[in-house]
Amino acid sequence: MKELKIRAIVGNAVLVLASVLMISFIFMPMLADTNGSAVYSIADSMFDMNNISQVLGENSLYYILSGAFMIAYFIFAISTFVMAVISLVGACLDRPRLSLALGTRTLTLAAAVVCSISIIFLALHHQSHGIVTTTFGYGLFVELAISFLGVGASFAAPTKRHFFKVLENM
């Protein structure tokens, strides 16, 4: 039982950290000029779509879709944070019923998929319009890497069933 509690605390603590990073890295650039200055951050792409669509004109469809998928990613990140905090509190208080490992696994996997789809739409935006003055910012790729850290942490935390199997065998 002690090793399950340690796994739960470590897994959920890393998941809390990963979800905080997922939320905070939203302000990294989604696109960047080739000279290195930022054009639009992920947050700009999410919350200022009207202005971006006016600037890009008819060429903005894929870019707006990429930003829309990042809105879903942001919602998954906030939900993961809340669920990871609840699971961490449950692990610290020896309340296995508060383990939300299955939910956090689902959310982190969905966040990784959504971030991947966002990268695909941004690549389609570049390809369809032959953009050479801008390049991918590192924001989406860092978000994808942090998503996989969250996936690993969520699979490290035990589920309610693991706790109850150990309690039954005692």
Beta strands, then each sheet from edge to edge (+ up, - down):
strand 1: 29-33
strand 2: 38-41
strand 3: 134-136
sheet 1: 2+ 1- 3+
end
